[in-house]
Amino acid sequence: MSLEDTILVFALSLLVGTVAILAGVRLVLDTDAGVPNAALTALIGALAWAVASYFVGWIPILGVLSMLVIWIGVVNWRYPGGWGTAVAIGFVAWLVAVGIVYAFATVGIVAPEVLGVPGV
């Protein structure tokens, strides 16, 4: 992967994460999260996910669950409402992110395999 591709993937991932978290916060908390706050949360969450993935990502099931709990912990830390609210924000964010990535794949911006389902 070239440097340009890496930068593009990072930028698109940050954009998708920001929009998804913003939508989750607006739907669950019924408040304006603010784009800078959602972008910072997406960035911190992605970094936390990457670090957790490095250390425990190789452990079947437990690794992915640990990474998810850490990411939800970042959302919980950044927004009010506790763990239940953070889980709800995360679920909405996941749905929105899948929808955005699917739309990107449909118009040819990303490969459909990015959704995790080869040949979609």
N, C-alpha and C positions, 0 to 999 in steps of 0.2 A: 504494500500500500504506500503510495507516495505521500509526501508531506501535505500536498494540497488536499488529497482525499482524507487524510487524517483530520485536517482542520475543518473540512466540510462535515465530516461525521460528527466531530465534537460540536460544531455550531448547530447542526440540525438536532442533535441529541439534547443540547441545552435549551434550544427553542421548544422542542416537544415537551421536555420536562417542565419548563417554566409554564407553558400554556396548560398542561395537564394539572399541575399543582394549583395554579390560579383557579382553574375550573373547580377542582375539588374543594378548595377553601371557600369559594363563593357559594357553592351548592350546599356544603355541609355546615359551614359557620354563618352563612348568609351575611357575609361582610366582604368588603373589598380587601384582598390580600396585598395589593400593590405589586406591580410587575417586578420592581427591584427585589422585594422581599421573596417573591416566588422564585426568581432567578437565583438568588443566593441559596435558598433552600434546595433547589434542584442541583446546584453545584456542590454544596456540602453533602447532599444525599448521594450524589454520584461518586464523590470521593470516598465517602464512608462505605458505600457498596463495593468499590474497587479494592479498598484495603481489606475489608472483610472477606472478599472473594479470594484475595491472595492468601490469607491465613487459613480460612476454613472452607473455601469454595469447593475444594476437592472431596470433602466428606459427603457421601451420598445422602440426600434428603436433609440431614441435619445442617449441612453447610449452607444450602439455599435458604432454609428456614432461619438460620442465624443471620444471614445477610439481610433477609426481609425484615426481621425484628430490629436490626440495627438501622435500616432505612426508615422504618416506621418511627423509631426512636428519634431520629433527626426531625421528622415532621412533628412529633410530639413536643420536642424541645423548641421548635420555631413557632408553633401556633398554640393558642389556648384550647383547653377542653379535655385534656387527658388522652389516655391510650385509645379508648373507644373512638373518640373523634379523629385521632390520627389514623386509625385503621380505616375509618370511613373515607377520610380525605385520600388516603392511599388507594383505596379501591376505586373511587371515582377517577383519580388521576390515572390509574392503570387503564380503565375503560377509555378515557379520552386519548391517552397516548396510543393505544392500539388503533383507535379510529383514525387518528392523524397519520400514523405510520401506514395504515391500510390505504388511506387516500394518497399518500406519497407513492406507495407501490403501484397503485392503479394508474397514476399518471406518468410513471416511469422515473421518478426521482430517486427511489431506492429499489433494491431488488426485493421481490416478494419474500425471499428467504429470511429477511430481517425480522419478520414476524415470528420466526421459529418454526414455521411449517413449510418444508421444502415443496416446491412445485405448486404453490397456491397461485 
